[in-house]
Amino acid sequence: MSAPIPDRIEKTAVLNAPLARVWRAIADAKEFGQWFGAALEGAFVEGQRTRGRITHRGYEHLMLEVTVERVEPQRLLSFRWHPYAVDLRTDYSSEPPTLVEFRLEEAGRNTTLTIVESGFDRIPAERRAEAWRQNDEGWTAQMKAIAEHVGRQAA
């Protein structure tokens, strides 16, 4: 019998950049797309949907679509999305989305970033494990991507 799938993914890192710099990389949709790998249209505004084409090689046929939940400047950005929604034959709109939170804290001259994605317990059982596994790996890669992005730009 396999272990149950956790309801959440949590990644934390101390980034070599000041809080204002990290906030801009997260809260500005265009800049977010640069390190995340998506050409987003529009801005991150509470209650509004933002979307754009994925730019990662092999995933260019997919759209990223998020609905912004909360924006607390230099502290929190959160949105809802459908995790690992990559099968073009599947309509994910009836599934409950997960919640992704980017939490920032000052750490001297650096910034502690915590990314939490929760709500996997509500994803249909037949795709829950794969969605969790893919996003767990994805957030590890994205944490490295933002660290490189803000570190490169802070220098």
Backbone as JSON, one array per atom type, in Angstrom:
{
  "sequence": "MSAPIPDRIEKTAVLNAPLARVWRAIADAKEFGQWFGAALEGAFVEGQRTRGRITHRGYEHLMLEVTVERVEPQRLLSFRWHPYAVDLRTDYSSEPPTLVEFRLEEAGRNTTLTIVESGFDRIPAERRAEAWRQNDEGWTAQMKAIAEHVGRQAA",
  "N": [[0.84, -1.19, 0.0], [0.59, 2.19, -0.86], [1.97, 5.3, 0.4], [-0.07, 7.97, 1.72], [-0.95, 10.83, -0.28], [0.42, 13.98, 0.34], [-1.34, 16.98, 1.39], [-0.23, 19.36, 0.76], [2.47, 21.31, -0.63], [5.54, 22.61, 0.32], [8.07, 24.98, 0.1], [11.05, 26.57, 1.03], [13.38, 29.23, 0.93], [16.31, 31.24, 1.39], [16.83, 34.12, -0.26], [19.29, 35.86, -2.12], [18.81, 38.76, -2.17], [17.28, 41.98, -1.71], [14.12, 42.55, 0.0], [12.28, 44.22, -1.46], [13.15, 43.82, -4.07], [12.71, 41.07, -4.51], [9.97, 41.0, -4.13], [9.08, 42.49, -6.36], [9.82, 40.74, -8.42], [8.01, 38.73, -8.02], [5.43, 39.91, -7.85], [5.03, 41.5, -10.12], [3.57, 40.74, -13.02], [4.68, 40.4, -15.61], [7.45, 40.24, -15.08], [7.42, 38.07, -13.31], [6.72, 36.06, -15.1], [9.11, 35.92, -16.56], [11.05, 34.53, -14.98], [9.53, 32.34, -14.24], [8.65, 31.14, -16.54], [6.65, 31.84, -18.5], [4.65, 33.72, -20.74], [3.0, 36.11, -19.65], [-0.1, 37.88, -19.79], [-1.33, 41.04, -18.96], [-1.88, 42.12, -15.53], [-1.18, 41.2, -12.07], [-3.91, 41.22, -10.19], [-6.02, 41.41, -7.43], [-8.68, 39.1, -7.35], [-8.85, 38.9, -10.07], [-8.28, 37.24, -13.23], [-5.31, 36.05, -14.69], [-3.43, 35.27, -17.53], [-1.37, 33.37, -19.8], [0.9, 32.17, -22.34], [2.81, 29.22, -21.79], [6.34, 29.12, -21.66], [8.35, 27.27, -21.39], [10.44, 24.83, -22.83], [8.91, 22.31, -24.71], [6.5, 22.59, -23.47], [5.16, 24.62, -24.64], [2.72, 24.6, -25.91], [0.8, 24.9, -24.02], [-1.34, 26.82, -21.83], [-0.9, 29.05, -19.13], [-2.94, 29.74, -16.46], [-4.12, 31.76, -13.95], [-5.94, 32.73, -11.01], [-5.93, 35.52, -9.17], [-5.76, 35.65, -5.73], [-4.97, 37.01, -3.27], [-3.22, 40.05, -2.61], [-0.74, 41.37, -0.83], [1.26, 43.85, -0.43], [4.75, 43.38, -0.59], [4.68, 41.25, 1.13], [2.8, 39.08, 0.68], [1.62, 37.17, -2.03], [-0.96, 35.52, -3.58], [-2.49, 32.92, -5.49], [-4.94, 31.01, -7.33], [-4.99, 27.94, -9.11], [-5.09, 25.29, -11.57], [-3.46, 22.44, -10.82], [-0.77, 20.93, -12.58], [-2.07, 20.75, -15.09], [-2.03, 19.49, -17.87], [-2.99, 17.9, -19.93], [-4.42, 18.21, -22.93], [-6.82, 17.16, -23.7], [-8.43, 17.08, -21.54], [-10.88, 18.63, -19.53], [-10.35, 20.79, -17.09], [-11.81, 22.57, -15.66], [-13.92, 21.93, -13.94], [-12.74, 20.91, -11.74], [-11.64, 21.49, -8.37], [-9.44, 24.22, -7.76], [-5.97, 24.46, -6.7], [-4.34, 26.33, -4.07], [-1.83, 28.69, -4.33], [0.74, 30.17, -2.58], [2.94, 32.86, -2.11], [5.11, 33.8, 0.18], [6.82, 36.38, 1.84], [9.62, 37.4, 3.81], [11.72, 39.67, 5.49], [15.19, 39.16, 5.77], [17.61, 40.24, 7.1], [19.82, 41.61, 4.85], [18.86, 40.04, 2.93], [16.16, 37.95, 1.63], [13.62, 35.89, 2.85], [11.86, 33.5, 1.19], [8.89, 31.77, 1.02], [7.14, 29.28, -0.54], [4.0, 27.95, -0.85], [1.85, 25.43, -1.82], [-1.38, 24.38, -1.63], [-4.21, 22.15, -1.1], [-4.34, 19.79, -2.46], [-5.68, 17.57, -1.61], [-8.21, 17.8, -2.59], [-8.11, 17.38, -5.26], [-9.02, 15.28, -7.99], [-8.83, 11.82, -7.3], [-7.65, 10.08, -9.21], [-5.69, 11.59, -10.47], [-4.29, 12.92, -8.56], [-1.81, 12.09, -7.23], [0.13, 12.25, -9.3], [-0.11, 14.96, -10.03], [0.68, 16.18, -7.62], [3.34, 15.18, -7.39], [4.57, 16.16, -9.77], [4.27, 18.95, -9.39], [5.64, 19.3, -6.99], [8.29, 18.74, -7.79], [8.4, 20.75, -9.7], [8.16, 23.16, -8.17], [10.53, 23.05, -6.75], [12.36, 23.47, -8.82], [11.46, 26.01, -9.65], [12.0, 27.58, -7.42], [14.77, 27.65, -7.52], [15.0, 28.99, -9.95], [13.9, 31.58, -9.43], [15.68, 32.42, -7.48], [18.08, 32.59, -8.93], [17.28, 34.51, -10.79], [16.67, 36.9, -9.27], [19.05, 37.19, -7.91], [20.91, 37.55, -9.95], [19.98, 39.93, -11.01], [20.23, 41.58, -8.86], [22.86, 42.05, -8.51]],
  "CA": [[0.0, 0.0, 0.0], [1.42, 3.39, -0.95], [1.73, 6.36, 1.39], [-1.04, 8.97, 1.25], [-0.39, 12.03, -0.9], [0.23, 15.15, 1.21], [-2.24, 18.01, 0.89], [0.48, 20.6, 0.45], [3.89, 21.37, -0.96], [6.11, 23.82, 0.91], [9.49, 25.2, -0.22], [11.55, 27.81, 1.62], [14.77, 29.55, 0.63], [16.76, 32.61, 1.62], [17.31, 34.64, -1.53], [20.33, 36.88, -2.0], [18.27, 40.0, -2.73], [16.4, 42.66, -0.74], [12.69, 42.27, -0.05], [11.61, 44.95, -2.55], [13.54, 43.19, -5.34], [12.01, 39.78, -4.62], [8.55, 41.31, -4.31], [8.87, 42.88, -7.75], [9.94, 39.54, -9.25], [6.81, 37.92, -7.81], [4.16, 40.64, -8.01], [4.91, 42.05, -11.47], [3.25, 39.56, -13.83], [5.65, 40.25, -16.7], [8.72, 39.75, -14.51], [7.11, 36.73, -12.82], [6.8, 35.19, -16.26], [10.49, 35.77, -17.01], [11.72, 33.44, -14.26], [8.64, 31.2, -14.12], [8.55, 30.49, -17.85], [5.34, 32.09, -19.11], [4.45, 35.07, -21.29], [1.72, 36.49, -19.06], [-0.78, 39.09, -20.27], [-2.01, 41.74, -17.88], [-1.23, 42.29, -14.22], [-1.75, 40.44, -10.95], [-4.87, 42.05, -9.46], [-6.92, 40.58, -6.62], [-9.97, 38.74, -7.92], [-8.82, 38.84, -11.54], [-7.57, 36.15, -13.88], [-4.16, 36.4, -15.53], [-3.06, 34.08, -18.29], [-0.36, 33.52, -20.84], [1.46, 30.93, -22.87], [4.0, 28.67, -21.15], [7.49, 29.27, -22.55], [9.29, 26.16, -21.17], [10.54, 23.93, -23.98], [8.07, 21.13, -24.61], [5.2, 22.95, -22.87], [4.71, 25.85, -25.31], [1.33, 24.43, -26.36], [-0.07, 25.06, -22.86], [-1.57, 28.15, -21.26], [-0.92, 29.19, -17.68], [-4.04, 30.61, -16.07], [-4.23, 31.87, -12.49], [-6.86, 33.73, -10.48], [-5.25, 36.11, -8.02], [-6.55, 35.6, -4.5], [-4.6, 38.11, -2.37], [-1.98, 40.8, -2.83], [-0.35, 42.17, 0.33], [2.57, 44.29, -0.9], [6.0, 42.97, 0.03], [4.42, 40.23, 2.13], [2.09, 37.89, 0.2], [0.86, 37.09, -3.28], [-1.51, 34.17, -3.7], [-3.41, 32.69, -6.6], [-5.48, 29.66, -7.5], [-4.8, 27.37, -10.44], [-5.27, 23.85, -11.67], [-2.1, 21.91, -10.85], [-0.35, 19.99, -13.61], [-3.18, 20.64, -16.06], [-1.27, 19.43, -19.12], [-3.65, 17.07, -20.93], [-5.32, 19.08, -23.7], [-8.12, 16.49, -23.88], [-9.14, 17.12, -20.26], [-11.43, 19.91, -19.07], [-10.05, 20.88, -15.67], [-12.59, 23.66, -15.06], [-14.82, 21.45, -12.88], [-11.94, 20.53, -10.58], [-11.25, 22.6, -7.48], [-8.04, 24.61, -7.93], [-5.14, 24.56, -5.51], [-3.95, 27.68, -3.68], [-0.4, 28.9, -4.3], [1.08, 31.37, -1.8], [4.32, 33.32, -2.06], [5.24, 34.59, 1.42], [8.14, 36.99, 1.94], [10.05, 37.98, 5.08], [13.05, 40.24, 5.45], [16.21, 38.37, 6.47], [18.77, 41.13, 6.98], [19.87, 42.15, 3.48], [18.29, 39.01, 2.08], [14.71, 37.74, 1.76], [13.15, 34.51, 2.95], [10.68, 33.23, 0.37], [8.23, 30.49, 1.23], [6.1, 28.97, -1.51], [3.13, 26.87, -0.38], [0.7, 25.08, -2.65], [-2.23, 23.51, -0.83], [-5.49, 21.77, -1.67], [-4.23, 18.58, -3.27], [-6.66, 16.58, -1.15], [-9.46, 18.01, -3.32], [-7.88, 17.0, -6.66], [-9.53, 13.92, -8.21], [-7.89, 10.77, -6.87], [-6.93, 9.46, -10.33], [-4.56, 12.4, -10.91], [-3.72, 13.61, -7.4], [-0.41, 11.74, -6.97], [0.98, 12.8, -10.37], [-0.13, 16.43, -9.92], [1.51, 16.54, -6.47], [4.73, 14.88, -7.71], [5.05, 17.1, -10.78], [4.37, 20.3, -8.83], [6.71, 19.29, -6.0], [9.51, 18.92, -8.58], [8.32, 22.07, -10.34], [8.45, 24.24, -7.22], [11.97, 23.0, -6.47], [13.01, 24.14, -9.95], [11.07, 27.43, -9.67], [12.72, 28.27, -6.34], [16.11, 27.91, -8.07], [14.86, 29.99, -11.02], [13.74, 32.93, -8.88], [16.93, 32.77, -6.8], [19.01, 33.03, -9.97], [16.75, 35.73, -11.4], [16.85, 38.08, -8.41], [20.48, 37.3, -7.6], [21.55, 38.1, -11.15], [19.54, 41.3, -11.19], [20.6, 42.38, -7.69], [24.32, 42.29, -8.57]],
  "C": [[0.88, 1.25, 0.0], [1.02, 4.42, 0.1], [0.71, 7.36, 0.84], [-0.31, 10.19, 0.68], [-0.62, 13.22, 0.04], [-0.72, 16.17, 0.56], [-1.49, 19.24, 0.39], [1.94, 20.34, 0.09], [4.4, 22.66, -0.33], [7.61, 23.86, 0.63], [9.89, 26.55, 0.38], [13.01, 27.99, 1.25], [15.06, 30.99, 1.03], [17.41, 33.07, 0.32], [18.27, 35.8, -1.3], [19.88, 38.16, -2.7], [17.39, 40.65, -1.68], [14.92, 42.36, -1.02], [12.01, 42.95, -1.23], [11.92, 44.31, -3.91], [12.79, 41.87, -5.55], [10.52, 40.02, -4.83], [8.25, 41.66, -5.77], [8.91, 41.66, -8.68], [8.71, 38.64, -9.13], [5.55, 38.66, -8.21], [3.97, 41.27, -9.38], [4.73, 40.86, -12.42], [4.24, 39.33, -14.96], [6.97, 39.69, -16.18], [8.55, 38.34, -13.93], [7.28, 35.72, -13.97], [8.21, 34.94, -16.74], [11.18, 34.61, -16.31], [10.86, 32.18, -14.19], [8.52, 30.42, -15.43], [7.18, 30.62, -18.47], [5.28, 33.53, -19.61], [3.07, 35.54, -20.84], [1.21, 37.81, -19.64], [-1.49, 39.75, -19.1], [-1.19, 41.76, -16.6], [-1.86, 41.35, -13.2], [-2.61, 41.4, -10.12], [-5.82, 41.12, -8.71], [-8.25, 40.36, -7.32], [-9.98, 38.62, -9.43], [-7.97, 37.68, -12.03], [-6.44, 36.73, -14.73], [-3.75, 35.13, -16.25], [-1.99, 34.42, -19.31], [0.21, 32.18, -21.23], [2.7, 30.53, -22.07], [5.16, 28.77, -22.15], [8.56, 28.19, -22.33], [9.27, 25.22, -22.38], [9.73, 22.65, -23.73], [6.69, 21.4, -24.05], [4.59, 24.18, -23.54], [3.26, 25.79, -25.79], [0.32, 24.67, -25.24], [-0.21, 26.53, -22.44], [-1.49, 28.05, -19.74], [-2.06, 30.15, -17.36], [-4.17, 30.58, -14.55], [-5.29, 32.91, -12.15], [-6.25, 34.25, -9.19], [-6.21, 36.19, -6.84], [-6.27, 36.81, -3.61], [-3.28, 38.73, -2.81], [-1.78, 41.67, -1.6], [1.08, 42.61, 0.06], [3.73, 43.94, 0.03], [5.82, 41.95, 1.14], [3.84, 38.96, 1.55], [1.45, 38.13, -1.15], [0.33, 35.67, -3.32], [-2.45, 34.11, -4.89], [-3.89, 31.25, -6.58], [-5.25, 29.24, -8.94], [-5.09, 25.89, -10.4], [-3.89, 23.22, -11.82], [-1.9, 20.85, -11.93], [-1.49, 19.68, -14.59], [-2.59, 20.63, -17.46], [-1.92, 18.6, -20.23], [-4.69, 17.92, -21.67], [-6.7, 18.45, -23.91], [-8.98, 16.56, -22.61], [-9.62, 18.54, -19.96], [-11.27, 19.96, -17.56], [-10.96, 21.87, -14.93], [-13.54, 23.19, -13.95], [-14.06, 21.0, -11.64], [-11.7, 21.73, -9.66], [-9.78, 22.94, -7.69], [-7.28, 24.52, -6.6], [-4.82, 26.03, -5.26], [-2.43, 27.74, -3.61], [-0.14, 30.22, -3.58], [2.59, 31.62, -1.87], [4.4, 34.24, -0.85], [6.67, 35.09, 1.54], [8.37, 37.54, 3.35], [11.46, 38.52, 4.89], [13.98, 39.36, 6.27], [17.52, 39.14, 6.35], [18.74, 41.78, 5.61], [19.25, 41.2, 2.47], [16.78, 38.91, 2.32], [14.43, 36.25, 1.87], [11.87, 34.4, 2.15], [10.17, 31.84, 0.7], [7.12, 30.36, 0.2], [5.32, 27.78, -0.98], [2.03, 26.67, -1.4], [-0.12, 24.06, -1.87], [-3.55, 23.22, -1.55], [-5.43, 20.53, -2.53], [-5.22, 17.51, -2.85], [-7.99, 16.69, -1.9], [-9.33, 17.67, -4.81], [-8.4, 15.58, -6.85], [-8.44, 12.86, -7.97], [-7.06, 10.22, -8.01], [-5.76, 10.31, -10.83], [-3.85, 13.13, -9.77], [-2.23, 13.34, -7.23], [0.52, 12.36, -8.03], [1.02, 14.33, -10.31], [0.77, 16.87, -8.77], [2.99, 16.34, -6.8], [5.31, 15.88, -8.71], [5.22, 18.5, -10.2], [5.44, 20.37, -7.75], [8.06, 19.49, -6.71], [9.54, 20.31, -9.21], [8.66, 23.2, -9.39], [9.92, 24.23, -6.79], [12.72, 23.75, -7.57], [12.7, 25.64, -9.96], [11.77, 28.22, -8.56], [14.14, 28.58, -6.8], [16.04, 29.02, -9.12], [14.72, 31.4, -10.46], [15.01, 33.36, -8.15], [17.96, 33.27, -7.8], [18.57, 34.36, -10.56], [17.02, 36.95, -10.53], [18.3, 38.28, -8.03], [21.25, 37.95, -8.73], [21.22, 39.57, -11.3], [19.92, 42.2, -10.01], [22.08, 42.78, -7.75], [24.65, 43.59, -9.28]]
}
